Amino acid sequence: MPRRTNHPMAQPVFEEPRFGEGGTILPDPGNFAVKHLSDQTIYNQLDATNALQHDVVSFDQSRLPDGAVYPLQNAFGAPGVDFVNSISNSGKIIFHLVGDTGVTQAGKIYKNELTVADQLSAESRAEKPEDCPAFLFHLGDVVYDFGEAEYYYDQFYDPFRNYARPIFALPGNHDSFIVPGTVSADEPLRIFERNFCATTPNITPEAKSLHRTAMMQPGVYFTLDAPYVRIIGLFSNSLEDPGVISSENGQWPDVPDFQLSYLRAQLAKIRDEKYSGAVLIAVHHPPFTYQPPGNGKSSDHSGSPAMLRQIDSICKEVGVYPHAFLSGHAHNYQRYTRTISFPNAAQDYEVPFIICGNGGHNASPLILKDYRRLQDPNAGADVSYLEAQPAVTSKKLTIDYSDDYNYGYLRATVTQNQLSITYTPTGRQGGKVPDTVTIDLASHRLVQ
């Protein structure tokens, strides 16, 4: 098929979705197609008004009812039924997760995103079908700095031009923050929805000459239902910190409370169906980020305890807790284990909380003092002090692994009995190696 015109009004519609460039492997771009100008002037204006800390955005309700899920097969069109059946028959599903891939500078920094995207793309084209991931789930901050349409090609479509599977996404704060003076048609969530929440498999203007069709997610929050796993995706809004999924009883009046009833309905569906697969909650802003004991502060982003408290409260009310919690935002890799006592559970749950926000934009030190990188926390260090008035009985919180040197991504494998999540760094700086955590689905306990 010939590559289409770059004319901004050209939006062909296909009968079936397209992922990447089919059998054609396109080489890495040497530079940005659209020069990215510095946003420093805008940041200075926003910092002067503290807008990044108090400007939230409203959003539309999902096209699906609260208790409905989006089946993986729908993303593939007509071949979806056979594809999903093949996964079910194989006894496992593999998929990718990554966060914060967008980059704003060409040259060396752009190569970091390309390295991650190329490695993901290579895995998506594995020779053995049983080794291929079924999809990529993006944890937010697809396009920096403020989700502008003109940067989607350089920061998303071109880096992932060879990824041969669907790419689902949650909007991060950089995909949703509205710079004052932006006209309604150019608001970042509108651009995000055009590319990820379309109603037909069309090629958007942002894709330019490439053939990946827009995804057809039902909204900026949704539940992806696939063999052996359900991923409940929440939109944590546009603040730098903290993450916000509701009005929080009027503190953020512009934020609708849609996601509270949605989360309650999704968990109730899992309970009522006696669903036995893996349950994941994904959200851009992390509940926890590392900081040393005392008054030490992290060098990047802080956690969102109020957001976690709301999620925990609904989980406790319904009687269902996820097997793992996944996020991005902090520009590094962090893996925690949270041990909780959950109502009616035979034994304590051990829940991984994983941050993978080093997908290309940056790789930030966990702690930076006087421009010096401090020593990484010891594996298994007790960081229960990061908890703040938890809504569930939390017995212990440990940080088990971190990587603030390299860029990387997650690869998850789910079977009938277990969920395994592996972090793969694209380099080996700081002596970092891949990290894997495995959870027994029935007991919610880590497999040692």
N, C-alpha and C positions, 0 to 999 in steps of 0.2 A: 504494500500500500504506500503511495507517495506521501511524503511528509507534507502536512497541510500548511497553508499560509499563516503568517503571524498576525494577520489582520485582527484587531481586537474584537470585531463583531462576528468572526467566524467561530461558530460553536456547533460542529457536527454532532449529531446524535447517532449512536450505534445501537443495534439490536441487543448486543451483549456487551458487558463490561470488558475493558482492556486493561491489562496490567503490564507496565513497562513497554518495551519495544519488541515484544515477541521473541523471535529467534535471533534478532539483531542485537549484538553487543556493541553499544556505543562507547567510545573512549572517554576518559575523564575530561571535563572541560579544563582549559588552561587558565580561565579567568572568568569573572562575572560577565554575563551578557549585558546587564544593566549596572552601570557604576553605582555603588552605594555611597551616597554622600554621608558625611558625619552628622550624627544626630546630637552632637554635644550641645548645640545651642538649645535644642528642644529639652534635653535633660536638665540644663541649667535653669530653664524656665519652670520645669516641673518640680525641680528640687526647691526652688524659691517659694513655691506655693504648697509644697508637701503633697502634691497631687497623687504621686505613686503610692502613698500610704492611706489615702482616704477616698479616692475616686473608684467606685465600683460600677459595674454595668448591669443592666437588666438583660434578659434573654427570653426567648420563646419557649413555650412548653413543648415537650417532645410530641412528634406526630403520632406516637403510639400511646395507648393507655398505660397507666402506671405499672400494671402487672404484666405487660407484654414484653417479650424479648425479641431481639433482632437475630434471626437464624443466620449462621454463617453461610449457608447455601444461597441465601438471597444476594450475597455480594458477588456471586459467580454467574448469576443469571441461569439460563437453562442447564448448563453443565453442573450446577451446584449440587443437585441431588446425588448424582453419581460420585462427585468429589467427596461429599460428606460421608456417603456410604463406604467409600474406600478407606476413609480415616477410621470409621467405626470398626470396619473389618480388620484393620491392621492392629487394633488393640492399643493404640496410643495416638496422641496428637502432639505436634511440635509447633511452637510459634515463637516469634521474636517480640521483644519489648525494648524501647529506647526512648530517651527524653532529651530535650534541649539540643536539637540538631542544628538549628538555624545559625548561620554565621553572617557577620556584617563586614568582614574584611577579607580581601582576596589574598593570594599568596599562601604563606605557610599555614595561616589559620584555616583557610578554606580547605586545605589538604587534609586537615584533621577530620572534618565532616566527611570528605570524600573517602577517606580510609575506612571509617566506620560503615558508611553506606556501601562501599565496594565489598566489604567482608560480609555484610548482611545479604547483599545481592548474590554473591557467590554461593552462599548457603541456600538461597532460594532456588538455585539452579543445580542442586546436587544431582549427581547421576543416578543415585538410588532413590526411588520415590519415598521409601520409608525414612530417608534422612532429610527430606524437604520440609521446611516450615509451611504451615497452612496460611499464615498471615503475619503481618507486623502490626503491633498495637503501639501507637505513638503516645507518649505520656505528656505531651504538651510542649509549647514553645517551638513550634514548627518554623516560624518566620520571625526574625528580628528586624528592626527593633519594635515596631508596633503593628505587625501583621499587614504591612502595606501590600497591595495587589501586585505592584511592579516587581516585588522581590520573591514572589512565590516560585518563579521559574528557577532562579539561581540557587535558592535555599532549600527547595523541596523537589520540584519536578526533575531538574537536571541531576542532582546527586543520586536520586533514586530511580533514574531512568531505566536501569537494568534489573530492578527488583520485580520478580516475576509473580508476585502474589498481591492480594489486596493489602492496602495500608489504611487501617482505622486510626482515628486520632481523637484525643481530647484537646480542646483549646487551653493553652497555658495563659499566663498573665500577659505575655508579649503577643499573643494571638487575639487579645480581647481589649486591652487598654485603649481608650479613645483619647487621642491627643486633642486638646481643646481647639476648636475651629474646624474639625473634620466634618465634612458633609455626610449626611446620613448614608448615602449610597457607598461611601468609602469607609464606613466603620469596619474595624477588623473582624468582628464576629460575622458580619454579612459576607465578607470575603471568605472567611473560614467555611461558613455554611454552603457557599456556592461550590466550594471544592471538596467538601466532605459530607455534606448533608443534602445532596441533590436528590431530585425525584426521578431523574432519568440518567442513563449512563452517557452523558455528553462530555465532550472535551471543552474545558473552560478556557477563556482567554489567557489565564495564568499559565497554562501548559504550553502555550506557543506551538512549536513545531513537533512536540512530543505527543504520544498517543495514549497515555494513561487517562482513563476516563475518571470523572468525579465519583467519589464514593457516595453511597446512598444511605448513610446513617440516618436514623429518625430524628436526631437532634444533637445538641452539644453535650447531652448526657444520655446514656443508653446502656442496655445490657446486651452484650454479644453472647449468643448461645451457640456453642460448638460441641462436638463430641467430647465428653469427659470434662468439660470446663465451662463455667459461666464467668464472664468478666463484667462486673458492675462498674461502669465508668461514670464518675461525677465531675462536674465542672466547678472548679474552685475559684473562679472569678479573676479579677484583673489587678488586684493589689500586689505590690512587691512582697509584702508580708502583712498579715497572715493569709492563709487560704480561707475562703468564705463560701459555704454552699447554701446559705439561707440568709434571711434578714436578721437572724439571731435575736428574735423577740424585739425587732424594731431598731436595733443598733445600725443596721444597714437597710434602711427603708426601700431603697431602689432595687434590692435583690429579692426576687420572688421566692416563695417557699416551696416551689414545685418539687424540688428534689427530696424533701423530707417525706412527703407522701409516696413518692416514687420509690425511695429506698425501702420504706416500710413495706410496700406492696411487693417489691422484688424479694425481700427476705421471707415474707409470708408465703410467697409462691414456692420458694425453696423448701420451707418447712412443710407446707401442706402436700407438696408432691413427694416428700421424703427423698429429695434429690441427693444422689450419692456421689456426684462428681465434685471436682475442685471448684471452690467459690473464691474468686479474687475480687478485691475492691481496688480500683485504680483511680487516682486523682493526681493532679499536677503538683499541688503543694504538699510537702511531706508533713506528717504529724510530728516527727522528731528530726532534728538535725543536731549533730554533735557540737558540744561546747564543753570545755573542761570544767571541773567542779569549781565552786565558788563564784566569782564574778567574771570568769572568762567568757568571751563571746566568740562565736564562730565567725569566720572571715567572709561567709557568703550569705546564706539565708537562714532564718530561724524557723522553728517548728510552728505548728498551728494547733495548740491544745484545745481551743474552743471548738474547732471543726471536728477534731477527733472525739471530743466529748459528745457532740451531737450524734455522730455516727455510732459510737459505743452505746449511747442511750437507746437508739432504735434497735440495734442488735440485741441488747439485753431485753428490751420490751418484747421483741418477736421471738427470741430464743434461738437465733442463728448468728454464728460468728464466722467471718471469712477464714480461709486457710492461709491467706497471705494478703499483705497490703503493699501496693506498689505506687511509686511516685517518682517525680523528677525534681525540677526547680533548682535544688542545690546542685552545683556544677561539679559533682564528683560521684563516687559510688560509696554507699554506706549500707551495711546490713545489720539489722538489730533482731534480737529475739525478745519478744514480750511474753512473759508467762502470766496467764490470767486464770482466775477461778471463775468459771462460767456456770450459770444456773443449770442444774440438772445434768451436768457433765460428770462422768464417772471419775475423771481425773483432770488435772489442770491442762489447759491448752498452751501450746508453745507456738507462737505466731510470728513468722518472719515479717518484718517491716523493711522494705528494700527501696533505696533511692538509687535511680540510675539517671542522673542528669548531666552526664559527661558524653553525650552523643555527638559532640562536634563544636558546640558553641564555646566551651571553655572547660578547663580542668583546674578547678580552684582548690587551694589547700583548705583542709578542714579548719585549721587555725593558722593565722598569719599575724605575727606580732613584730612590729618594727621592721616590716618587710622581710622577716625571717620565717621560714617554715618550721613549725614546732614538731616535736616527735609525735608520730601517730599514736592513737590510743592502743593499749594492749588488747589483743583478741580476747573477748570474753569479759572485758571490763564492765563493771556494774555502773550503769548510768541512770539508775532509777530516779535521780534528781531531775531528769528531763521531764518526768511526768508532772502534770499539774491538775490536781483534782479530777482524777479519772472517774468515769461513770461506771466502769466495771472494776472488780477487785483485781488490781494489778499487783502481782507478787514480786516481779523482778523484771528489769529491762537491762539487757546487755548489748554492747556493740561488738559484733563478732568478726567483722572484716570491713576494711575501707580501702579505697584507692583514690587519692587526690593527685596522682601524678599523670595518669594515662586517660585516654578516651576509651569508651567501651559500650557494650550492649548486653542485653539479657537474652537467653534462649531457654524457653520453658518446655518441659516434656511432662505430659500427664497421661497416666494409665488409669485403669479401673481402681487401683489402690493407692497410687502415690503421685505426688506433684514434686518435680525437681526443677529448680531454677539455677541456671549457671550464668555467672557474670564472666564475660570474656574481655579483657583489656586488649587493645590493638597494639600496645607496646609493653615493655617490661621495665619501665623506669621505676625506681624505688624498690626493685625486687618483687614487684607485684605479679601474681599469677592468677589464673582463673579460680573462681570461688563458686562452690556449689552448696546449696541447701536442699534437703529432701524432706518432705512432710508426708506422714501417713494420713490418708484422708479420713479414715474411720475414727482415729483417736485424736486427731489434731496435734500429734506429737512429732518432734523431729526424729528422723531416722539417723542414728549415729553411724 
